[in-house]
Amino acid sequence: MENVRDRWAKWLGACWFLALACLVPSRAIAMGNVDYFCDSRRVAQAILADDLDKALRLSLDCEETARRSRDPAAELVLKGYMFATAELLTEAGSFMQAGDHISLAARLPSSFLVSLDEIEDTANGYLLERGGRQADALALYRKIDKPHAWTRMAAIFLARNEVELARSWAQKSLQQSPDDAATLAILGAITEKTDSVRALAYYQRALELAENTNSINALTYLEVRRARSGVARLRSK
């Protein structure tokens, strides 16, 4: 027969599990699929359509919806939305606003239940990239040493026309994350001049994944835009 201590331990465990389930709804747990407060697909579609003004407005609307919510998960989701908005501000050249957004987001609470490390890393790194501090961005990505950082390193080396370095980092990332749309789009751009058939396959796969994935990471879709233009370019030949 169970003793009192065992029953008490089981009861506490059940209460802790239920508390977590109530505090952080399952729909808001995965960083890549935070559609609990707004439809992040609309942001993605606006980015892919090259309507960055609309994407930024929608991302700010997502923030405001989360900010007004009384849901216990709202602050955590807001943090993710703010990093996404920072990436869009960086793309628009509003570097000071992007930096302020990142600083404010970083002050919001984190949770071991939801990892926002990737979008926080890319928001910080992309600001360095676009702000003319590529060496600092590369140093940051080397320190992170994860697939999303390797993808950003590939993007930097591609922009520098250091194609073999770009290819090496993109392929390393793809080995760990074979369904990463941004990495596939970058590989398409790397491959286009030497193997148009393979490049088209990379581009098409990147678009397929982007169109069927909900991610609040705006930088994913900013990279996949090159796949859309790449497909159009290769098909016109």
Secondary structure as GFF3:
##gff-version 3
##sequence-region A 1 237
A	DSSP	alpha_helix	4	23	.	.	.	ID=ss1
A	DSSP	three_ten_helix	26	28	.	.	.	ID=ss2
A	DSSP	three_ten_helix	31	33	.	.	.	ID=ss3
A	DSSP	alpha_helix	40	48	.	.	.	ID=ss4
A	DSSP	alpha_helix	52	68	.	.	.	ID=ss5
A	DSSP	alpha_helix	74	91	.	.	.	ID=ss6
A	DSSP	alpha_helix	95	107	.	.	.	ID=ss7
A	DSSP	alpha_helix	117	130	.	.	.	ID=ss8
A	DSSP	alpha_helix	134	144	.	.	.	ID=ss9
A	DSSP	alpha_helix	147	159	.	.	.	ID=ss10
A	DSSP	alpha_helix	163	176	.	.	.	ID=ss11
A	DSSP	alpha_helix	181	191	.	.	.	ID=ss12
A	DSSP	alpha_helix	196	211	.	.	.	ID=ss13
A	DSSP	alpha_helix	218	235	.	.	.	ID=ss14
###
